[in-house]
């Protein structure tokens, strides 16, 4: 298995942006995410999920917010997170969105039941790997989760 790839696309026309991401990344496994005017498409030869978000100033998107803790954070997330952590609520959210897609059941995925991939030791959890998407513009945050079982 080879590492999955991703491509960030910018287009101010949301319809054209979605068409361009659909046309990119031809492979057996493809995932897409949007934070207009940006879209990202990831592709590879094993299950994967990708997510990007544009963080906004929202007090509810805080690791210390009671609702966020109840709905999004798992007990393992809470045990690992510390005030000095470099992981934001947006990292938690985006990495869990990517995992939900990679695991194959995004609508059935309950975020508070899973350790955030942003907190996985050494970026791995069983057969799964996580990677923060680098060099994203406009303060975008993005994560990719992928099955890496066959590459060992």
Buried (B, 14 or more C-beta within 10 A) or exposed (E): EEEBBBEBBEBEEEEEBBEBBEEBBEBEBBBBBBBEBBBBBBBBBBBBBBBBBBBEEEEEBBBEBEEBBEEBBBEEBEEBBEEEEEBBBBBBBBBBBBBBBBBEEBEEBEBBEBBBBBBBEEBEBEBBBBBBBEEBEEEBBBBBBBBBEEEE
